[in-house]
Amino acid sequence: MSFLPDFVRRLLSLGPAAPSVPATPPEQVRQQFQALNQLAPLKHEPPPEVPAATAATFICREPVLNRQEQIAGYFFHLQEHLQTRLQGKREPLHKAYDDALLRSLTSLGIHRLLGQRKAFVHLAPASLDNPLLALLPAHNSVLMLAPNQQAFDTAALPAQLAALRARGMAHGWVLDKQLLALHPALRTLAAQADYVQVHLAEFDGLEIEALRETLSNGRASTLAPLQWIAQELHSFDEFNLCFQGGFGFFMGDFVTSRENWHPPKSEINRLLTIKLLNLLRSDEELSVIAQQITADPVLTFKLLRYLNSPAFGLAQPVLTIDKALMVLGRERCYRWVSLLLFDIQQGGYRERVLVEQALTRAFFLESLAGQGQLQGAPPEELFILGLFSMLDLLIGHALDAILQETHLPAPVHAALLGQAGLYRNALLLAQALEKQQFEVTKALADGLQLASLQVLCLNMQALGQANDIIEVGHA
């Protein structure tokens, strides 16, 4: 029987599942490789350029925060329920899944979107011989090795890991109590790694301290200190405990939770910003709007800095707000003012994640304009839909109360209030992608007549656009 469930085959456009056929275990493994080879062919040498439709698959990304409460990188892996299906399976199947993940990372050019951030890549130890590893940039790739319940060969690992380190590529181990019990060699291997990732729910405080002491005592003195990653943190209290305990990196849904949420401080006058948005929507004269902006030194500075940044590419600098609004035009001015709502002064981890997520969602929805069922949707409306959908988290007020103060296009207003329609389905698609709900993603994409691969690529491009905007804002 084909090893891919029907949902995965539909998601990856592989067609219907093959009929069941009797097979010996080796033959079954061969069939599994043959099925997955349609998505990610295994080769003994680094592959040539392949079409994106052949190489890409659905992958997940999860933010990894550092002790400065900044996004240090992303943890990349195949969707969770596919990982769960691999538990207890044979090594060739793990290698095939890992090959699909690596092919997606390289073909989609994800590393180019990360800048200096790290890409933590989830792999089985058996995949260290995959030639696609040579295509990953060493400076910001971290291979996080996760053994399964089957025994793995430790004889070849030291040479393979030494070769990675010689290339400048870091590696780490994903540990839990069951794996440590099954594979005693894990403690020795983890002691010589660069990173260790642990699921905190499986250990108590004494067990964590004992593990840290064991790995520290077994570590070579020539190596830099071991970096610890706390996994699946669900609350600020859990984050705080791990922070106080010396962990260097943190993962979990706590970063976007509303627990202990306080609106972040900003030097922007948000009441004036909303007033400007209303003036722009009501077709007020640009000269009147220019007077409102000029009266606020912070807005004046930020608009001129934005317009005169290298990213804008003007031949001559703009020195007055009247000229700035003429250059921008009404629609782009509305877009710029709306971005000011997400201008945050000295934000912590929640604020940074919130801003990036909101901008990514806005750029993603904007990119859907002209596609599928959204063929006639204005891109600026979809952009505002994505941006305003997270405004309640930013300002700390209910969304319906915020919308009473703004004059948004009717379809955007209706979608934000939860009313059914194309805009609402587009917003639900963005939210499903963020939550890694891929069955929901597939259904919504189909309903909007969008291809799954197209949705994935547009979402990755949106992340890059969001990072560009954030860099300009902090210049």
Long-range contacts (C-beta under 8 A, 24 or more apart in sequence): 2-31, 2-32, 2-35, 3-31, 3-32, 3-35, 3-36, 3-93, 4-35, 4-36, 5-85, 7-439, 7-442, 8-82, 10-442, 11-58, 11-438, 11-442, 11-452, 12-39, 12-57, 12-58, 12-452, 13-53, 13-451, 13-452, 13-453, 14-38, 14-39, 25-90, 29-90, 29-92, 29-93, 32-92, 32-93, 32-96, 33-92, 33-96, 36-96, 36-97, 36-99, 36-100, 39-100, 39-103, 40-96, 40-99, 40-100, 40-102, 40-103, 40-104, 42-95, 42-96, 42-99, 43-131, 44-131, 45-131, 46-131, 46-132, 46-134, 46-135, 47-103, 47-131, 47-132, 50-103, 50-107, 52-107, 52-108, 52-453, 52-457, 53-453, 55-103, 55-104, 55-106, 55-107, 55-108, 56-103, 56-104, 56-107, 56-108, 56-453, 56-456, 56-457, 57-100, 57-101, 57-103, 57-104, 58-438, 58-441, 58-452, 58-456, 59-101, 59-104, 59-105, 59-456, 60-436, 62-251, 63-251, 63-255, 63-353, 64-118, 64-120, 64-229, 64-249, 64-250, 64-251, 65-249, 65-250, 65-251, 65-255, 65-349, 65-353, 66-248, 66-249, 66-250, 67-243, 67-248, 67-249, 69-348, 69-349, 69-352, 70-349, 70-352, 71-117, 71-349, 71-352, 71-353, 71-356, 72-117, 72-118, 72-249, 73-114, 73-117, 73-118, 73-119, 73-120, 73-140, 73-142, 74-114, 74-117, 74-118, 74-119, 74-120, 75-120, 75-122, 75-144, 75-251, 76-101, 76-105, 76-110, 76-119, 76-120, 76-121, 76-122, 77-101, 77-121, 77-122, 78-122, 79-436, 79-438, 80-436, 83-122, 86-148, 87-148, 87-149, 88-148, 88-149, 88-150, 89-148, 89-150, 90-150, 91-124, 91-126, 91-150, 91-152, 94-124, 94-126, 94-127, 94-148, 95-124, 95-126, 95-127, 95-130, 98-123, 98-124, 98-127, 98-130, 99-127, 99-130, 99-132, 102-127, 102-130, 102-132, 102-133, 102-135, 102-136, 103-132, 105-136, 106-132, 106-135, 106-136, 108-456, 108-457, 108-460, 110-460, 111-136, 111-137, 111-140, 111-141, 112-464, 113-460, 113-461, 113-463, 113-464, 113-467, 114-140, 115-467, 115-471, 116-140, 118-142, 120-144, 120-172, 120-195, 120-229, 122-146, 122-174, 124-148, 124-152, 125-152, 125-157, 126-152, 126-153, 128-156, 128-157, 128-160, 128-161, 128-164, 129-156, 129-160, 133-164, 133-169, 136-169, 138-167, 138-168, 138-169, 139-168, 141-169, 141-170, 142-169, 142-170, 142-171, 142-172, 142-194, 142-195, 143-169, 143-170, 143-171, 143-172, 144-171, 144-172, 144-173, 144-174, 144-195, 144-197, 145-171, 145-172, 145-173, 145-174, 146-173, 146-174, 146-179, 147-179, 147-182, 147-183, 147-186, 149-178, 149-182, 151-183, 152-183, 154-185, 154-189, 157-189, 161-189, 161-192, 161-193, 170-194, 170-195, 171-195, 172-196, 172-197, 172-227, 172-229, 173-197, 174-231, 175-199, 175-211, 176-202, 177-202, 177-203, 177-207, 180-211, 187-211, 187-214, 187-215, 187-218, 188-218, 190-215, 191-215, 191-216, 191-217, 191-218, 191-219, 191-226, 192-218, 192-219, 192-220, 192-223, 193-226, 194-224, 194-226, 194-227, 195-226, 195-227, 195-228, 195-229, 195-249, 196-226, 196-227, 196-228, 196-229, 197-228, 197-229, 197-231, 197-251, 198-228, 198-229, 198-230, 198-231, 199-231, 199-232, 200-230, 200-231, 200-232, 200-233, 200-238, 200-242, 201-232, 205-245, 208-245, 235-259, 236-260, 250-349, 255-349, 255-350, 255-353, 256-350, 256-353, 256-354, 256-357, 256-393, 258-393, 261-350, 261-393, 261-396, 262-396, 263-394, 263-395, 263-396, 264-344, 264-345, 264-347, 264-348, 264-350, 264-351, 264-354, 264-394, 265-344, 265-345, 265-346, 266-343, 266-344, 266-345, 267-298, 267-343, 267-345, 268-298, 268-299, 268-302, 268-340, 268-341, 268-343, 269-296, 269-298, 269-299, 270-341, 270-395, 272-296, 272-299, 273-299, 273-337, 273-340, 273-341, 274-341, 274-405, 274-406, 276-337, 277-334, 277-337, 277-338, 277-406, 277-407, 278-405, 278-406, 278-407, 280-330, 280-333, 280-334, 280-337, 281-334, 281-406, 281-407, 281-408, 282-407, 283-330, 286-322, 286-325, 286-326, 286-330, 286-333, 287-322, 289-325, 289-333, 290-321, 290-322, 290-324, 290-325, 293-321, 293-325, 294-321, 299-340, 302-340, 302-343, 303-336, 305-475, 306-336, 306-472, 306-473, 309-472, 309-475, 311-468, 311-472, 331-380, 334-380, 334-384, 335-380, 335-383, 335-384, 338-383, 338-384, 338-387, 338-388, 339-387, 339-469, 339-473, 341-387, 341-391, 341-394, 341-395, 342-387, 342-394, 343-473, 344-394, 354-390, 354-393, 354-394, 355-470, 356-463, 356-466, 356-467, 356-470, 357-390, 357-434, 358-386, 358-387, 358-389, 358-390, 358-391, 358-394, 359-387, 359-465, 359-466, 359-469, 359-470, 360-459, 360-462, 360-463, 360-465, 360-466, 361-386, 361-387, 361-389, 361-390, 361-430, 361-431, 361-434, 361-462, 362-386, 362-387, 362-462, 362-466, 363-461, 363-462, 363-465, 363-466, 364-430, 364-433, 364-458, 364-459, 364-462, 365-426, 365-427, 365-430, 366-462, 367-458, 367-461, 367-462, 368-426, 368-429, 368-448, 368-450, 368-458, 371-448, 371-449, 371-450, 371-454, 372-448, 372-449, 372-450, 373-422, 373-425, 373-447, 373-448, 373-449, 374-422, 374-426, 374-448, 377-411, 377-422, 377-423, 377-426, 378-409, 381-409, 381-411, 381-412, 381-423, 382-423, 382-426, 384-408, 384-409, 384-412, 385-412, 385-415, 385-416, 385-423, 385-426, 385-427, 386-427, 386-430, 388-412, 388-416, 389-416, 389-427, 389-430, 422-448, 429-455, 433-459
